[in-house]
Amino acid sequence: MTIKLKTLRPLALAFGLALALSPLALGQTPTQNSSTPTVRSVSSGEKMKIKGVVVKRDADTFTIRDLTGNDTVVRLTDKTSVKTNGPNFLRGGTNYAQTNILRGLNLEVEGRGGSSGELIADRIRFNEADMRVARSVESRAAPLEDRATSTETKLGQVEENAQRLSGQLDELAAVANTAKGGARAAQETADAAVTGVNETNDRISALDDYVPQTSTAVNFKVNSAVLSPDAKTKLDELATRALNTKGYVVEVAGFTDATGGIEKNRLLSQHRADAVIRYLVENHQIPLRRIITPYGYGKSNPVADNTTREGREQNRRVEVKLLVNKGLTQPAPTISKPSSE
């Protein structure tokens, strides 16, 4: 029986989405019923071609899981070719930056085994539709990952506040049983305890909220994705501020003016966004996990009139926003002891 590729693609996309949002892909602890995937070791020099879904992404490597449940670590090099599948064997697909390899992306990797058991990638291919699905997955998974990291770093402080609160409640019980006027002291301590608990809960709830701290826009010449000296200066200032901030993420969006076709403008705006990401990563070592997946909006969302030269210059831009975790900007809750009489 023959199964058409159009029938398999929705299944593959659903499989990639499930893996990318699974506890293992998001760095969470698996339940007792979860099965641990097998990590494949590739022999040095062994040729291999693997199809599967990206479940983990690091700076120079990513992990792909095939349909049999095997995980393989893939290492990227300067020679790795990253492209979409072409319409036929005579025409190649679109070249993409390595930063576009995202969790949840269904792809095919071809390469040779390295010295550490990983697969050194020579060629990576995927479909445009799978890329759009992966971007949707990443836009949801990245904030969850940052929220988990922030929650972990603040867990000690929350536990300390809880222990302090417990000790104050014990002290309240002793005062109520042995001291005159314990009712008033108990009321004050109870009010303070409720306030502290509410503040703590509000702070924890805010860990998945991000508020803009600063933003900047860098402009480009016609049909160009090359950063100007002025654009680099603006990005230097934003990167310095980001590296001195806790709990931040960077949002990057590329745009064009109204000149040219829709598809051409979409690709050009994506290349402009990729150029900004590459500059922040290579020149300022901004971690990839701190960068929300860049996206090219083409000629949509203009900020100025496209019928004028000045307006078109303003629309040829990349908007870069520095977002800060709202939960980390709030002060830690404090509990006051009752006044003594």
DRENDO-1510 file (C-alpha; in Angstrom, 1 decimal, always signed):
<recs>
REC; n; res; u; v; w
REC; 1; MET; +0.0; +0.0; +0.0 .
REC; 2; THR; +1.4; +3.4; -1.0 .
REC; 3; ILE; +1.0; +6.4; +1.4 .
REC; 4; LYS; +1.4; +9.9; -0.1 .
REC; 5; LEU; +3.7; +12.4; +1.5 .
REC; 6; LYS; +0.8; +14.9; +1.9 .
REC; 7; THR; -0.8; +12.4; +4.2 .
REC; 8; LEU; +2.3; +12.0; +6.3 .
REC; 9; ARG; +3.1; +15.7; +6.7 .
REC; 10; PRO; +0.3; +16.5; +9.2 .
REC; 11; LEU; +1.3; +13.5; +11.2 .
REC; 12; ALA; +4.9; +14.6; +11.3 .
REC; 13; LEU; +4.0; +18.2; +12.2 .
REC; 14; ALA; +1.8; +16.9; +15.1 .
REC; 15; PHE; +4.6; +14.6; +16.2 .
REC; 16; GLY; +7.1; +17.5; +16.3 .
REC; 17; LEU; +4.7; +19.7; +18.2 .
REC; 18; ALA; +4.1; +17.0; +20.8 .
REC; 19; LEU; +7.8; +16.4; +21.3 .
REC; 20; ALA; +8.8; +20.0; +21.5 .
REC; 21; LEU; +6.1; +20.7; +24.2 .
REC; 22; SER; +6.8; +17.4; +26.1 .
REC; 23; PRO; +8.4; +17.6; +29.7 .
REC; 24; LEU; +11.7; +16.3; +28.4 .
REC; 25; ALA; +11.9; +18.9; +25.6 .
REC; 26; LEU; +11.1; +21.7; +28.1 .
REC; 27; GLY; +13.6; +20.6; +30.7 .
REC; 28; GLN; +11.1; +19.2; +33.2 .
REC; 29; THR; +11.3; +16.1; +35.2 .
REC; 30; PRO; +9.4; +13.2; +33.5 .
REC; 31; THR; +6.7; +11.3; +35.3 .
REC; 32; GLN; +7.1; +7.7; +36.3 .
REC; 33; ASN; +5.2; +6.5; +33.3 .
REC; 34; SER; +7.5; +8.5; +30.9 .
REC; 35; SER; +10.0; +6.4; +28.9 .
REC; 36; THR; +13.6; +7.6; +28.7 .
REC; 37; PRO; +14.7; +8.0; +25.0 .
REC; 38; THR; +17.8; +6.1; +23.9 .
REC; 39; VAL; +20.8; +8.3; +23.0 .
REC; 40; ARG; +22.5; +7.1; +19.8 .
REC; 41; SER; +26.3; +7.1; +19.5 .
REC; 42; VAL; +27.6; +7.5; +16.0 .
REC; 43; SER; +30.9; +5.8; +15.1 .
REC; 44; SER; +33.6; +8.2; +14.0 .
REC; 45; GLY; +33.5; +8.6; +10.3 .
REC; 46; GLU; +30.3; +6.7; +9.9 .
REC; 47; LYS; +27.9; +8.2; +7.2 .
REC; 48; MET; +24.4; +8.6; +8.4 .
REC; 49; LYS; +21.1; +10.2; +7.4 .
REC; 50; ILE; +18.4; +10.9; +10.0 .
REC; 51; LYS; +14.9; +12.2; +9.8 .
REC; 52; GLY; +13.2; +13.4; +13.0 .
REC; 53; VAL; +12.2; +16.4; +15.2 .
REC; 54; VAL; +14.5; +18.8; +17.1 .
REC; 55; VAL; +13.9; +18.3; +20.8 .
REC; 56; LYS; +16.9; +20.3; +22.2 .
REC; 57; ARG; +18.9; +23.3; +20.9 .
REC; 58; ASP; +22.3; +24.6; +22.1 .
REC; 59; ALA; +24.7; +27.1; +20.7 .
REC; 60; ASP; +26.6; +24.7; +18.3 .
REC; 61; THR; +24.6; +21.5; +18.6 .
REC; 62; PHE; +21.0; +20.2; +18.7 .
REC; 63; THR; +19.4; +16.9; +19.5 .
REC; 64; ILE; +17.1; +15.2; +17.0 .
REC; 65; ARG; +14.6; +12.4; +17.9 .
REC; 66; ASP; +13.6; +10.0; +15.2 .
REC; 67; LEU; +10.3; +8.1; +14.9 .
REC; 68; THR; +11.8; +5.1; +16.8 .
REC; 69; GLY; +12.5; +7.3; +19.9 .
REC; 70; ASN; +16.3; +7.5; +19.4 .
REC; 71; ASP; +18.0; +10.7; +20.2 .
REC; 72; THR; +21.1; +11.8; +18.3 .
REC; 73; VAL; +23.3; +14.8; +19.0 .
REC; 74; VAL; +24.1; +16.8; +15.9 .
REC; 75; ARG; +27.0; +19.3; +15.7 .
REC; 76; LEU; +26.9; +22.3; +13.4 .
REC; 77; THR; +30.0; +23.6; +11.6 .
REC; 78; ASP; +30.8; +26.5; +9.3 .
REC; 79; LYS; +30.4; +24.1; +6.4 .
REC; 80; THR; +26.9; +22.9; +7.3 .
REC; 81; SER; +24.4; +23.6; +4.6 .
REC; 82; VAL; +20.9; +24.6; +6.0 .
REC; 83; LYS; +18.2; +24.9; +3.4 .
REC; 84; THR; +14.6; +24.2; +2.6 .
REC; 85; ASN; +13.7; +21.4; +0.3 .
REC; 86; GLY; +13.6; +22.6; -3.4 .
REC; 87; PRO; +10.6; +22.0; -5.7 .
REC; 88; ASN; +12.6; +19.4; -7.7 .
REC; 89; PHE; +16.1; +18.0; -7.9 .
REC; 90; LEU; +17.2; +20.7; -10.4 .
REC; 91; ARG; +16.3; +23.7; -8.2 .
REC; 92; GLY; +17.6; +24.2; -4.6 .
REC; 93; GLY; +15.7; +25.6; -1.7 .
REC; 94; THR; +16.2; +28.7; +0.3 .
REC; 95; ASN; +19.3; +29.1; +2.5 .
REC; 96; TYR; +18.7; +29.7; +6.2 .
REC; 97; ALA; +20.9; +30.7; +9.1 .
REC; 98; GLN; +21.7; +28.0; +11.6 .
REC; 99; THR; +19.8; +30.0; +14.2 .
REC; 100; ASN; +16.6; +29.0; +12.4 .
REC; 101; ILE; +17.0; +25.4; +13.6 .
REC; 102; LEU; +14.4; +25.4; +16.4 .
REC; 103; ARG; +12.9; +22.9; +18.8 .
REC; 104; GLY; +9.9; +21.3; +17.1 .
REC; 105; LEU; +11.4; +21.5; +13.6 .
REC; 106; ASN; +10.9; +18.4; +11.5 .
REC; 107; LEU; +14.1; +18.0; +9.4 .
REC; 108; GLU; +16.5; +15.6; +7.7 .
REC; 109; VAL; +20.3; +15.6; +8.7 .
REC; 110; GLU; +23.1; +14.0; +6.6 .
REC; 111; GLY; +26.6; +13.8; +7.9 .
REC; 112; ARG; +29.4; +11.7; +9.5 .
REC; 113; GLY; +30.2; +10.6; +13.0 .
REC; 114; GLY; +32.4; +12.7; +15.1 .
REC; 115; SER; +35.0; +11.8; +17.8 .
REC; 116; SER; +32.6; +12.1; +20.7 .
REC; 117; GLY; +29.7; +10.0; +19.3 .
REC; 118; GLU; +27.9; +13.0; +17.7 .
REC; 119; LEU; +26.8; +13.5; +14.1 .
REC; 120; ILE; +28.8; +16.2; +12.3 .
REC; 121; ALA; +26.2; +17.7; +10.0 .
REC; 122; ASP; +27.0; +18.3; +6.3 .
REC; 123; ARG; +23.5; +18.9; +5.0 .
REC; 124; ILE; +20.2; +19.9; +6.7 .
REC; 125; ARG; +16.9; +20.1; +4.9 .
REC; 126; PHE; +13.4; +20.9; +5.9 .
REC; 127; ASN; +10.1; +22.2; +4.6 .
REC; 128; GLU; +8.8; +25.8; +4.9 .
REC; 129; ALA; +5.6; +24.5; +6.5 .
REC; 130; ASP; +7.6; +22.7; +9.2 .
REC; 131; MET; +9.6; +25.9; +9.8 .
REC; 132; ARG; +6.4; +27.8; +10.5 .
REC; 133; VAL; +5.2; +25.2; +12.9 .
REC; 134; ALA; +8.6; +25.2; +14.7 .
REC; 135; ARG; +8.5; +29.0; +15.1 .
REC; 136; SER; +5.0; +28.7; +16.6 .
REC; 137; VAL; +6.3; +26.0; +19.1 .
REC; 138; GLU; +9.4; +28.1; +20.0 .
REC; 139; SER; +7.4; +31.2; +20.6 .
REC; 140; ARG; +5.4; +29.3; +23.3 .
REC; 141; ALA; +8.3; +27.1; +24.7 .
REC; 142; ALA; +10.9; +29.9; +25.1 .
REC; 143; PRO; +8.8; +31.9; +27.7 .
REC; 144; LEU; +8.0; +28.7; +29.6 .
REC; 145; GLU; +11.7; +27.8; +29.7 .
REC; 146; ASP; +12.7; +31.3; +30.9 .
REC; 147; ARG; +9.9; +31.2; +33.5 .
REC; 148; ALA; +11.2; +27.8; +34.8 .
REC; 149; THR; +14.8; +29.2; +35.0 .
REC; 150; SER; +13.6; +32.3; +36.9 .
REC; 151; THR; +11.5; +30.2; +39.3 .
REC; 152; GLU; +14.4; +27.9; +40.1 .
REC; 153; THR; +16.7; +30.8; +40.9 .
REC; 154; LYS; +14.1; +32.4; +43.2 .
REC; 155; LEU; +13.0; +29.2; +44.9 .
REC; 156; GLY; +15.5; +29.6; +47.8 .
REC; 157; GLN; +14.1; +33.0; +48.6 .
REC; 158; VAL; +10.5; +31.8; +48.5 .
REC; 159; GLU; +11.4; +28.9; +50.8 .
REC; 160; GLU; +13.2; +31.2; +53.2 .
REC; 161; ASN; +10.2; +33.5; +53.4 .
REC; 162; ALA; +7.9; +30.5; +54.0 .
REC; 163; GLN; +10.2; +29.4; +56.9 .
REC; 164; ARG; +10.1; +32.9; +58.4 .
REC; 165; LEU; +6.4; +32.9; +58.1 .
REC; 166; SER; +6.1; +29.6; +59.8 .
REC; 167; GLY; +8.3; +30.7; +62.7 .
REC; 168; GLN; +6.2; +33.9; +63.2 .
REC; 169; LEU; +3.0; +31.8; +63.3 .
REC; 170; ASP; +4.6; +29.6; +66.0 .
REC; 171; GLU; +5.6; +32.7; +67.9 .
REC; 172; LEU; +2.0; +34.0; +67.6 .
REC; 173; ALA; +0.6; +30.8; +69.2 .
REC; 174; ALA; +3.0; +31.2; +72.2 .
REC; 175; VAL; +2.1; +34.9; +72.7 .
REC; 176; ALA; -1.6; +34.1; +72.5 .
REC; 177; ASN; -1.4; +31.5; +75.3 .
REC; 178; THR; +1.0; +33.3; +77.7 .
REC; 179; ALA; +0.6; +37.1; +77.2 .
REC; 180; LYS; -2.1; +39.5; +78.0 .
REC; 181; GLY; -3.6; +41.1; +74.9 .
REC; 182; GLY; -2.6; +38.1; +72.7 .
REC; 183; ALA; -5.7; +38.6; +70.6 .
REC; 184; ARG; -4.5; +41.9; +69.2 .
REC; 185; ALA; -1.0; +40.5; +68.6 .
REC; 186; ALA; -2.6; +37.5; +66.8 .
REC; 187; GLN; -4.7; +39.7; +64.6 .
REC; 188; GLU; -1.6; +41.8; +63.6 .
REC; 189; THR; +0.5; +38.8; +62.9 .
REC; 190; ALA; -2.3; +37.1; +60.9 .
REC; 191; ASP; -2.8; +40.2; +58.8 .
REC; 192; ALA; +0.9; +40.4; +58.1 .
REC; 193; ALA; +1.0; +36.7; +57.2 .
REC; 194; VAL; -1.9; +37.0; +54.8 .
REC; 195; THR; -0.3; +40.1; +53.2 .
REC; 196; GLY; +3.1; +38.2; +52.9 .
REC; 197; VAL; +1.5; +35.2; +51.3 .
REC; 198; ASN; -0.5; +37.3; +48.9 .
REC; 199; GLU; +2.6; +39.2; +47.8 .
REC; 200; THR; +4.5; +36.0; +47.4 .
REC; 201; ASN; +1.7; +34.5; +45.3 .
REC; 202; ASP; +1.5; +37.6; +43.2 .
REC; 203; ARG; +5.2; +37.6; +42.6 .
REC; 204; ILE; +5.3; +33.9; +41.5 .
REC; 205; SER; +2.3; +34.5; +39.2 .
REC; 206; ALA; +4.2; +37.4; +37.5 .
REC; 207; LEU; +7.1; +35.2; +36.6 .
REC; 208; ASP; +5.6; +34.4; +33.2 .
REC; 209; ASP; +5.0; +38.1; +32.4 .
REC; 210; TYR; +7.5; +40.3; +30.5 .
REC; 211; VAL; +7.4; +44.0; +30.3 .
REC; 212; PRO; +9.4; +46.2; +27.8 .
REC; 213; GLN; +12.3; +47.9; +29.4 .
REC; 214; THR; +13.8; +49.5; +26.3 .
REC; 215; SER; +13.5; +49.3; +22.5 .
REC; 216; THR; +15.4; +50.6; +19.5 .
REC; 217; ALA; +15.0; +50.5; +15.7 .
REC; 218; VAL; +17.8; +50.1; +13.2 .
REC; 219; ASN; +17.3; +51.0; +9.6 .
REC; 220; PHE; +18.6; +49.6; +6.3 .
REC; 221; LYS; +19.4; +50.7; +2.8 .
REC; 222; VAL; +17.2; +49.6; -0.2 .
REC; 223; ASN; +17.3; +45.9; -0.8 .
REC; 224; SER; +20.0; +45.5; +1.9 .
REC; 225; ALA; +20.4; +43.5; +5.1 .
REC; 226; VAL; +23.8; +44.9; +6.0 .
REC; 227; LEU; +24.1; +46.7; +9.3 .
REC; 228; SER; +25.3; +50.3; +9.1 .
REC; 229; PRO; +27.7; +51.8; +11.7 .
REC; 230; ASP; +24.8; +53.7; +13.3 .
REC; 231; ALA; +22.8; +50.4; +13.6 .
REC; 232; LYS; +25.7; +48.6; +15.2 .
REC; 233; THR; +26.1; +51.5; +17.7 .
REC; 234; LYS; +22.5; +51.2; +18.7 .
REC; 235; LEU; +22.8; +47.4; +19.1 .
REC; 236; ASP; +25.9; +47.8; +21.2 .
REC; 237; GLU; +24.0; +50.0; +23.6 .
REC; 238; LEU; +21.1; +47.6; +23.9 .
REC; 239; ALA; +23.4; +44.6; +24.3 .
REC; 240; THR; +25.3; +46.3; +27.2 .
REC; 241; ARG; +22.0; +47.1; +28.9 .
REC; 242; ALA; +20.7; +43.5; +28.4 .
REC; 243; LEU; +23.9; +41.9; +29.9 .
REC; 244; ASN; +23.5; +44.0; +33.0 .
REC; 245; THR; +19.8; +42.9; +33.4 .
REC; 246; LYS; +18.4; +39.8; +35.1 .
REC; 247; GLY; +15.6; +37.8; +33.6 .
REC; 248; TYR; +15.6; +39.4; +30.2 .
REC; 249; VAL; +14.7; +38.3; +26.7 .
REC; 250; VAL; +15.3; +40.0; +23.3 .
REC; 251; GLU; +12.5; +40.3; +20.7 .
REC; 252; VAL; +13.5; +41.0; +17.1 .
REC; 253; ALA; +11.2; +41.8; +14.2 .
REC; 254; GLY; +12.2; +42.7; +10.7 .
REC; 255; PHE; +10.3; +45.0; +8.2 .
REC; 256; THR; +10.5; +46.4; +4.7 .
REC; 257; ASP; +8.9; +49.3; +2.8 .
REC; 258; ALA; +6.1; +48.7; +0.3 .
REC; 259; THR; +8.4; +48.5; -2.7 .
REC; 260; GLY; +8.6; +45.0; -4.3 .
REC; 261; GLY; +6.6; +41.7; -4.1 .
REC; 262; ILE; +5.2; +40.2; -0.9 .
REC; 263; GLU; +7.5; +37.1; -0.9 .
REC; 264; LYS; +10.6; +39.1; -1.7 .
REC; 265; ASN; +9.9; +41.5; +1.1 .
REC; 266; ARG; +9.2; +38.7; +3.6 .
REC; 267; LEU; +12.5; +37.1; +2.9 .
REC; 268; LEU; +14.3; +40.4; +3.0 .
REC; 269; SER; +12.8; +41.3; +6.4 .
REC; 270; GLN; +13.8; +37.9; +7.7 .
REC; 271; HIS; +17.4; +38.4; +6.6 .
REC; 272; ARG; +17.5; +41.7; +8.3 .
REC; 273; ALA; +16.2; +40.2; +11.5 .
REC; 274; ASP; +18.8; +37.4; +11.2 .
REC; 275; ALA; +21.6; +40.0; +10.7 .
REC; 276; VAL; +20.7; +41.7; +14.0 .
REC; 277; ILE; +20.6; +38.3; +15.9 .
REC; 278; ARG; +24.0; +37.3; +14.4 .
REC; 279; TYR; +25.5; +40.6; +15.5 .
REC; 280; LEU; +24.2; +40.3; +19.1 .
REC; 281; VAL; +25.3; +36.7; +19.4 .
REC; 282; GLU; +28.8; +37.0; +17.7 .
REC; 283; ASN; +29.8; +40.4; +19.0 .
REC; 284; HIS; +28.2; +40.4; +22.5 .
REC; 285; GLN; +27.7; +36.7; +23.3 .
REC; 286; ILE; +24.0; +37.1; +23.9 .
REC; 287; PRO; +22.8; +33.5; +24.6 .
REC; 288; LEU; +20.4; +32.1; +22.0 .
REC; 289; ARG; +18.0; +31.1; +24.8 .
REC; 290; ARG; +17.6; +34.8; +25.6 .
REC; 291; ILE; +16.4; +35.6; +22.1 .
REC; 292; ILE; +12.9; +35.1; +21.0 .
REC; 293; THR; +12.7; +33.6; +17.5 .
REC; 294; PRO; +13.3; +36.5; +15.0 .
REC; 295; TYR; +10.6; +37.0; +12.4 .
REC; 296; GLY; +10.3; +38.9; +9.2 .
REC; 297; TYR; +6.9; +40.7; +8.7 .
REC; 298; GLY; +7.7; +42.0; +5.2 .
REC; 299; LYS; +6.0; +45.3; +4.3 .
REC; 300; SER; +3.2; +44.9; +7.0 .
REC; 301; ASN; +3.0; +47.2; +10.0 .
REC; 302; PRO; +4.5; +50.4; +8.5 .
REC; 303; VAL; +5.5; +53.2; +10.9 .
REC; 304; ALA; +5.5; +55.9; +8.2 .
REC; 305; ASP; +4.0; +56.8; +4.8 .
REC; 306; ASN; +5.3; +54.5; +2.1 .
REC; 307; THR; +4.5; +57.1; -0.6 .
REC; 308; THR; +7.4; +59.4; +0.5 .
REC; 309; ARG; +11.1; +58.7; +0.5 .
REC; 310; GLU; +11.5; +59.6; +4.2 .
REC; 311; GLY; +8.6; +57.3; +5.1 .
REC; 312; ARG; +10.1; +54.4; +3.2 .
REC; 313; GLU; +13.4; +54.9; +4.9 .
REC; 314; GLN; +11.8; +54.6; +8.3 .
REC; 315; ASN; +9.9; +51.4; +7.3 .
REC; 316; ARG; +13.1; +49.6; +6.2 .
REC; 317; ARG; +13.9; +48.6; +9.8 .
REC; 318; VAL; +14.4; +46.0; +12.4 .
REC; 319; GLU; +12.7; +46.6; +15.8 .
REC; 320; VAL; +14.6; +45.3; +18.8 .
REC; 321; LYS; +12.9; +45.2; +22.2 .
REC; 322; LEU; +14.5; +44.3; +25.6 .
REC; 323; LEU; +11.9; +42.6; +27.8 .
REC; 324; VAL; +12.3; +42.0; +31.5 .
REC; 325; ASN; +10.7; +39.4; +33.7 .
REC; 326; LYS; +8.0; +41.2; +35.7 .
REC; 327; GLY; +8.3; +38.8; +38.7 .
REC; 328; LEU; +12.0; +39.7; +39.2 .
REC; 329; THR; +11.3; +43.4; +39.2 .
REC; 330; GLN; +8.9; +43.3; +42.1 .
REC; 331; PRO; +10.3; +43.6; +45.6 .
REC; 332; ALA; +10.4; +40.5; +47.8 .
REC; 333; PRO; +7.5; +40.3; +50.3 .
REC; 334; THR; +8.3; +41.3; +53.9 .
REC; 335; ILE; +6.4; +40.4; +57.1 .
REC; 336; SER; +6.4; +42.8; +60.1 .
REC; 337; LYS; +6.3; +41.6; +63.7 .
REC; 338; PRO; +3.4; +42.7; +65.8 .
REC; 339; SER; +4.0; +45.8; +67.9 .
REC; 340; SER; +4.6; +45.1; +71.6 .
REC; 341; GLU; +2.7; +46.9; +74.4 .
</recs>
